[in-house]
């Protein structure tokens, strides 16, 4: 365990993320409560303690941040390992945060002897920095200097950010995204819940008697949302979850009929359904998707190692993934994405290489490689005793391996994001063949346009001309969603009032 004691509550998430990046296997506790820290340390002696002091400057002096890295002694006292200090201006929150992170990063780097590929960057959208600078007319060298000096990011990651930002800008020229919008529809059901999952999903078996109730509530939200957006061009639709293909062919056909009935789809640049788990996909369901003009689907094995699939609770085999992929190709789908996760339990680089070899033979049109991120609601976190002794290791060698295989398949990186609780400072990257990139992914991740999100657990975002981004969330619980649909519709109406007046 590593404890971090603050004299004021501020920047806890950034501190936690940065310390966790250096100490991926350690539990990190960050509190502005010395008594709570002391109780934690009495229960379990920490590996390190960090003290972070925000100090207001006296008259004529600047504010400052002091960081002390303390090493525990056998007598339960502490020795100072390192001390760092940086000037700050607490009235400038963003720059203060960056000053803190730079100081903390340099101290941890000196103490551990490590450097991190992303340096002090802890946000989920590193490409956004390169994108905004390109839009300001900055050149590659200027971006490289800024990201190196401000965040200590490596040349490789800086260049990856620039490469993706340039590709995204080119892809976004295909749509009038500033005057349009995208639609997300969530189906919160899965065949079973994977051990790493924290999404708003429930086993379909538990809710099979209420699927129609859920869809009825969803239709009400679809109807109202379509009215809010009348006059705007719908650029992309993404139906995700959960696993949309847990719906029967009849219900899937009904849902897609309703989308086509209420929304003007004449300007669609992309229509994606995350078919998802191979054990939920059938030929009949794929035919329904094809008949409705779905242009992009995702088939997600996550790994092609059977033992891992068993551990994480996915009730399908690698052979099923290959079979449904082949059926999709046979039915004419020419834009198929596949999702993989690296860092799963008991998987070595040898296993990841075997998975990449199997995926290479299938030759998907795009590939998304996720680094495992464990959130509090995941079974891995809630029941750690069930996974004791299991190695969950990721490395930059594994990340580089997947990137090399993607490039060998003719797939180039087109979007990148990072997640909270992603140990090791890693990333998720989407790769695609020319003309096969997922536009919705870019629009959503780079926050380039409004996203109208429907269904349990979904989050709508509205972008305003002054740069503000406001959100409204739907409740996650299926029964609550059904029972409180009118309340959620009113929230959506409040956020998107006058939205149809372009």
C-alpha positions, -999 to +999 in steps of 0.1 A: +000+000+000+011+036-007-006+064+013-008+100+001-018+126+027-029+160+015-033+191+037-062+202+014-085+181-008-074+189-044-063+169-075-068+135-058-076+117-090-045+130-108-023+122-079-038+087-076-034+080-113+002+091-114+013+072-083-005+041-096+013+044-129+046+039-111+033+013-087+008-007-107+006-036-081+002-014-051-031-001-035-029+037-035-049+056-009-052+094-013-070+115+015-069+150+029-075+134+063-044+126+085-064+105+110-078+083+082-043+079+068-030+070+102-057+043+107-049+028+073-012+027+082-019+010+115-039-017+097-012-022+071+023-007+071+027+012+038+055+008+013+057+045+010+039+076+023+036+108+003+028+141+019+015+169-004+012+204+011-005+232-008+009+264+007-005+299+001+021+325-004+026+353+021+021+389+007+044+394-022+053+357-024+040+330-047+019+300-038+038+267-037+034+229-035+057+208-013+059+170-017+077+148+008+083+111+000+087+092+033+101+057+038+087+037+067+111+025+095+108-006+116+098+015+146+068+028+127+084+062+121+094+076+087+126+088+071+125+115+043+135+098+011+130+128-012+116+163-010+103+184-039+089+219-042+073+239-071+059+273-073+022+276-083-006+301-087-037+286-071-060+310-090-049+291-122-062+256-116-051+239-148-015+252-146-014+244-108-024+208-116+003+205-143+029+220-120+019+194-093+021+165-117+054+175-132+070+178-097+054+145-085+065+127-117+101+139-115+103+128-079+088+093-085+109+089-116+141+097-096+131+075-068+121+044-088+146+049-117+116+046-141+103+068-169+068+064-182+060+065-220+031+090-213+051+108-187+029+129-164-001+127-186-031+112-167-061+124-187-081+100-209-077+120-241-040+127-248-047+130-286-069+160-278-037+180-269-022+174-303-055+179-321-061+213-305-026+225-313-029+213-350-062+233-352-043+263-339-019+260-368+010+246-347+035+223-365+048+189-354+080+202-339+061+227-317+037+200-305+066+177-298+084+203-277+053+213-258+043+177-249+079+168-239+084+198-217+050+200-202+043+163-197+077+145-201+060+122-227+082+100-248+089+108-285+071+076-295+039+085-277+040+122-288+044+111-324+016+085-320-007+113-307+002+136-337-003+107-362-037+099-348-047+136-345-039+141-382-058+110-392-088+120-371-089+155-386-089+140-421-116+116-412-138+143-397-138+162-430-162+135-442-190+148-421-205+181-412-201+172-376-204+208-362-240+211-373-249+175-369-251+150-340-246+113-332-270+089-316-261+062-290-286+035-280-277+012-250-290-023-246-280-032-211-282-070-213-254-096-217-254-134-219-234-133-186-213-106-168-175-107-175-153-105-144-136-073-155-168-055-165-183-025-148-207-014-175-244-010-169-253-045-180-273-074-165-277-111-174-304-114-200-318-144-182-326-123-152-346-097-173-360-119-201-396-112-189-390-075-189-372-070-222-404-057-238-410-033-210-374-020-215-380-016-252-413+002-247-396+027-224-368+031-249-393+038-277-407+067-256-371+081-253-365+075-290-396+094-300-389+124-278-352+125-288-360+125-325-383+155-319-355+174-301-331+168-330-355+176-359-337+198-384-303+185-374-283+160-395-277+126-379-241+117-387-236+084-369-256+058-349-239+034-324-260+007-307-239-007-278-244-020-244-242-045-228-246-067-258-273-056-283-273-091-299-287-106-267-320-094-281-339-120-302-340-114-340-376-102-335-367-076-309-336-066-328-357-061-360-383-041-339-356-018-325-340-011-358-374-004-373-382+021-346-349+039-352-356+042-389-392+052-382-384+081-359-350+094-371-340+108-405-312+086-415-306+101-450-273+117-440-258+088-420-221+083-425-220+053-403-244+029-386-227+006-360-241-023-340-218-038-314-227-074-320-202-081-292-199-116-277-198-145-301-222-165-279-249-140-286-246-138-324-265-160-348-270-161-385-306-148-381-295-118-361-267-109-385-293-111-414-315-087-395-286-063-391-278-066-428-314-061-439-315-028-420-283-015-436-260-016-407-226-006-421-203-016-393-204-043-366-181-054-339-173-090-329-154-091-297-136-123-286-113-103-262-088-132-263-084-164-283-072-184-253-099-207-240-086-209-204-087-171-201-123-170-215-133-195-188-116-174-161-133-141-171-167-157-174-172-155-212-193-185-223-179-190-258-149-205-275-124-191-299-139-213-325-173-196-321-156-162-327-141-176-359-174-191-370-196-160-365-169-138-381-171-161-412-209-160-413-207-122-412-183-121-441-205-146-460-235-122-455-216-093-470-204-073-439-173-055-451-166-034-420-160-057-390-142-046-359-128-069-333-121-060-297-092-075-276-081-070-240-045-073-229-035-078-193-061-104-186-054-130-159-028-157-166-020-143-201+016-139-211+031-122-241+032-157-257-006-159-253-012-125-267+010-133-297-011-165-303-043-143-301-028-118-326-019-147-350-055-160-349-069-125-355-045-119-384-059-149-402-094-135-399-082-101-412-108-078-396-113-043-410-105-027-377-092-038-343-094-022-309-068-032-283-078-024-247-055-025-217-073-040-188-087-013-164-102-026-132-130-005-118-147-009-084-178-025-098-159-052-116-160-087-101-121-088-101-123-059-075-154-070-056-143-106-051-105-105-052-102-138-032-116-156-063-086-146-083-059-149-057-026-160-072-036-152-107-011-130-126-026-100-144+003-084-162+005-060-190+037-044-204+049-020-231+064-050-248+028-064-252+014-030-263+042-028-290+035-064-301-002-057-307+007-024-326+031-043-348+006-070-356-020-043-364+003-026-388+012-060-404-025-064-411-026-030-428-044-013-399-033+022-388-041+038-355-070+062-357-082+068-321-067+065-287-080+069-252-071+059-216-092+049-187-094+055-150-079+026-130-057+016-159-026+005-141+008+010-157+000+042-177-012+022-207-037+030-234-065+017-256-060+021-294-083+016-323-066+005-356-084+005-390-078-003-426-083+027-450-119+038-451-129+016-422-123+038-391-152+042-366-163+078-370-185+076-339-155+066-318-136+098-329-166+121-325-173+108-290-137+105-277-126+139-290-159+156-279-164+171-314-202+170-315-233+164-293-241+128-285-277+120-278-276+088-256-306+066-250-312+037-227-302+026-192-268+039-181-262+061-211-248+097-209-258+124-233-234+153-240-241+187-254-214+211-267-220+248-265-204+276-286-185+289-257-167+256-252-188+243-224-198+206-223-228+196-203-240+161-196-272+143-184-272+107-173-298+080-175-301+057-144-282+024-148-307+000-132-330-015-157-361-014-135-354+022-125-350+031-161-384+016-170-401+033-140-384+067-143-384+072-180-404+104-179-380+119-154-350+111-177-368+125-207-374+158-188-336+160-181-329+154-217-354+181-228-338+206-204-303+200-217-313+200-254-339+228-255-336+248-287-312+221-300-332+218-333-327+255-339-294+251-357 
